[in-house]
Amino acid sequence: MAKRRRRYSPSAGRDVKSEMHRYKRGSARSGRGGKAGKVKSRKQAIAIGLSKARKKGKKVPPPKRAS
């Protein structure tokens, strides 16, 4: 059986972990520069963490586009 390749880099996972920590503390904000409202859901916090990882150039698959 072929070996599976990583879809996300370990450092991308750490970015998501830190964003989830901020979400749980209530300090995670959405929008550019965090000027919008508080992050309300876990899914939103994970998406923000992955987005930050992408901006840093880490190995993360491109976001799924709504069709």
N, CA, C and O of each residue as an XYZ file, in Angstrom:
268
protein
N       0.839     -1.191      0.000
C       0.000      0.000      0.000
C       0.884      1.255      0.000
O       1.882      1.321      0.718
N       0.512      2.222     -0.794
C       1.309      3.449     -0.914
C       1.194      4.285      0.356
O       0.164      4.289      1.030
N       2.270      4.987      0.659
C       2.294      5.850      1.835
C       1.498      7.125      1.572
O       1.619      7.728      0.506
N       0.687      7.532      2.543
C      -0.101      8.755      2.371
C       0.755      9.987      2.625
O       1.590     10.001      3.529
N       0.539     11.016      1.819
C       1.267     12.274      2.013
C       0.460     13.190      2.903
O      -0.769     13.126      2.945
N       1.171     14.040      3.609
C       0.498     15.016      4.465
C      -0.263     16.013      3.623
O       0.252     16.499      2.616
N      -1.490     16.326      4.026
C      -2.262     17.329      3.302
C      -1.966     18.717      3.887
O      -1.916     19.712      3.165
N      -1.771     18.758      5.213
C      -1.469     20.019      5.906
C      -0.129     19.872      6.594
O       0.182     18.807      7.126
N       0.677     20.937      6.591
C       1.957     20.873      7.283
C       1.712     20.931      8.794
O       0.707     21.492      9.230
N       2.618     20.357      9.601
C       2.446     20.414     11.056
C       2.368     21.858     11.570
O       1.640     22.140     12.522
N       3.114     22.764     10.943
C       3.090     24.158     11.399
C       1.748     24.829     11.092
O       1.346     25.758     11.792
N       1.048     24.358     10.040
C      -0.290     24.877      9.746
C      -1.249     24.459     10.858
O      -2.124     25.227     11.258
N      -1.076     23.246     11.345
C      -1.889     22.761     12.462
C      -1.674     23.591     13.705
O      -2.608     23.834     14.469
N      -0.438     24.028     13.912
C      -0.145     24.874     15.084
C      -0.817     26.236     14.953
O      -1.259     26.809     15.949
N      -0.895     26.761     13.716
C      -1.583     28.036     13.488
C      -3.068     27.914     13.830
O      -3.650     28.807     14.446
N      -3.669     26.796     13.423
C      -5.086     26.564     13.712
C      -5.273     26.401     15.223
O      -6.242     26.898     15.796
N      -4.335     25.701     15.852
C      -4.415     25.475     17.298
C      -4.384     26.803     18.052
O      -5.156     27.005     18.989
N      -3.493     27.708     17.644
C      -3.392     28.995     18.335
C      -4.639     29.845     18.102
O      -5.066     30.583     18.990
N      -5.221     29.742     16.911
C      -6.455     30.487     16.626
C      -7.616     29.936     17.449
O      -8.456     30.698     17.930
N      -7.665     28.611     17.613
C      -8.704     27.999     18.443
C      -8.547     28.439     19.897
O      -9.537     28.653     20.596
N      -7.316     28.571     20.343
C      -7.042     29.040     21.708
C      -7.597     30.454     21.885
O      -8.239     30.757     22.891
N      -7.343     31.318     20.893
C      -7.864     32.698     20.942
C      -9.390     32.706     20.924
O     -10.028     33.502     21.613
N      -9.968     31.801     20.118
C     -11.433     31.704     20.034
C     -12.028     31.321     21.391
O     -13.020     31.903     21.831
N     -11.408     30.332     22.049
C     -11.905     29.863     23.343
C     -11.782     30.936     24.418
O     -12.589     30.996     25.345
N     -10.756     31.788     24.282
C     -10.578     32.881     25.251
C     -11.484     34.072     24.924
O     -11.651     34.976     25.743
N     -12.066     34.063     23.718
C     -12.956     35.147     23.311
C     -12.243     36.332     22.706
O     -12.822     37.412     22.588
N     -10.969     36.144     22.314
C     -10.213     37.269     21.752
C     -10.043     37.173     20.233
O      -9.416     38.040     19.624
N     -10.602     36.117     19.618
C     -10.490     35.959     18.165
C     -11.475     36.901     17.473
O     -12.659     36.934     17.809
N     -10.974     37.661     16.510
C     -11.802     38.614     15.771
C     -11.729     38.271     14.291
O     -10.745     37.693     13.828
N     -12.762     38.626     13.558
C     -12.783     38.357     12.120
C     -12.582     39.649     11.341
O     -12.617     40.741     11.909
N     -12.371     39.513     10.036
C     -12.212     40.685      9.173
C     -10.776     41.152      9.090
O      -9.914     40.681      9.833
N     -10.521     42.080      8.182
C      -9.161     42.575      7.973
C      -8.675     43.344      9.188
O      -9.317     44.297      9.630
N      -7.551     42.929      9.718
C      -6.973     43.609     10.877
C      -7.751     43.349     12.157
O      -7.515     44.013     13.166
N      -8.684     42.387     12.132
C      -9.464     42.061     13.326
C     -10.388     43.173     13.764
O     -10.693     43.307     14.949
N     -10.841     43.981     12.802
C     -11.677     45.127     13.153
C     -13.169     44.775     13.198
O     -13.978     45.549     13.709
N     -13.526     43.597     12.659
C     -14.935     43.194     12.651
C     -15.292     42.528     13.982
O     -14.528     42.609     14.944
N     -16.435     41.882     14.035
C     -16.933     41.312     15.285
C     -16.194     40.079     15.750
O     -15.258     39.606     15.105
N     -16.639     39.568     16.892
C     -16.051     38.369     17.486
C     -16.355     37.157     16.620
O     -17.376     37.100     15.935
N     -15.441     36.181     16.668
C     -15.653     34.922     15.961
C     -16.677     34.130     16.770
O     -16.517     33.928     17.974
N     -17.744     33.679     16.079
C     -18.861     33.044     16.781
C     -18.803     31.509     16.765
O     -19.352     30.863     17.658
N     -18.144     30.925     15.758
C     -18.187     29.467     15.644
C     -16.792     28.861     15.527
O     -15.829     29.523     15.140
N     -16.719     27.564     15.880
C     -15.467     26.812     15.762
C     -15.015     26.756     14.309
O     -13.827     26.901     14.019
N     -15.967     26.544     13.390
C     -15.633     26.441     11.961
C     -14.979     27.729     11.474
O     -14.014     27.702     10.710
N     -15.524     28.859     11.931
C     -14.987     30.154     11.524
C     -13.558     30.312     12.058
O     -12.681     30.806     11.350
N     -13.326     29.892     13.305
C     -11.991     29.991     13.903
C     -10.984     29.132     13.142
O      -9.851     29.556     12.911
N     -11.395     27.932     12.756
C     -10.511     27.032     12.000
C     -10.186     27.644     10.639
O      -9.042     27.603     10.185
N     -11.212     28.216      9.993
C     -11.003     28.838      8.675
C     -10.024     30.002      8.766
O      -9.195     30.184      7.874
N     -10.111     30.788      9.830
C      -9.194     31.923     10.017
C      -7.777     31.409     10.235
O      -6.824     31.966      9.689
N      -7.629     30.339     11.036
C      -6.313     29.741     11.276
C      -5.677     29.235      9.992
O      -4.485     29.440      9.765
N      -6.476     28.567      9.141
C      -5.959     28.052      7.871
C      -5.604     29.193      6.928
O      -4.620     29.121      6.192
N      -6.416     30.247      6.956
C      -6.152     31.408      6.105
C      -4.830     32.065      6.484
O      -4.049     32.457      5.617
N      -4.588     32.182      7.790
C      -3.322     32.766      8.268
C      -2.139     31.894      7.842
O      -1.089     32.409      7.458
N      -2.316     30.564      7.914
C      -1.258     29.638      7.494
C      -0.966     29.807      6.004
O       0.194     29.796      5.593
N      -2.026     29.963      5.190
C      -1.839     30.166      3.746
C      -1.057     31.442      3.474
O      -0.169     31.461      2.621
N      -1.383     32.500      4.193
C      -0.695     33.786      4.000
C       0.791     33.672      4.317
O       1.616     34.351      3.705
N       1.134     32.799      5.288
C       2.538     32.600      5.649
C       3.247     31.665      4.675
O       4.459     31.473      4.763
N       2.476     31.075      3.731
C       3.074     30.198      2.722
C       3.249     28.767      3.175
O       4.078     28.048      2.617
N       2.496     28.331      4.169
C       2.610     26.964      4.652
C       1.813     26.025      3.761
O       0.991     26.462      2.957
N       2.067     24.725      3.913
C       1.410     23.741      3.058
C      -0.018     23.509      3.535
O      -0.259     22.800      4.513
N      -0.957     24.122      2.821
C      -2.389     23.995      3.101
C      -3.091     23.948      1.755
O      -2.776     24.743      0.871
N      -4.055     23.015      1.579
C      -4.759     22.979      0.288
C      -5.563     24.252      0.065
O      -5.944     24.908      1.034
N      -5.831     24.620     -1.185
C      -6.600     25.843     -1.437
C      -8.012     25.709     -0.872
O      -8.534     24.600     -0.757
N      -8.633     26.843     -0.518
C      -9.983     26.773      0.064
C     -11.002     26.267     -0.946
O     -10.881     26.515     -2.146
N     -12.009     25.553     -0.447
C     -13.081     25.072     -1.332
C     -13.961     26.248     -1.701
O     -14.376     27.018     -0.836
N     -14.240     26.383     -2.971
C     -15.069     27.487     -3.466
C     -16.516     27.042     -3.522
O     -16.816     25.949     -4.003
N     -17.415     27.883     -3.033
C     -18.850     27.576     -3.117
C     -19.285     27.651     -4.575
O     -18.934     28.586     -5.295
N     -20.055     26.650     -4.998
C     -20.472     26.653     -6.409
C     -21.956     26.932     -6.554
O     -22.470     26.970     -7.672
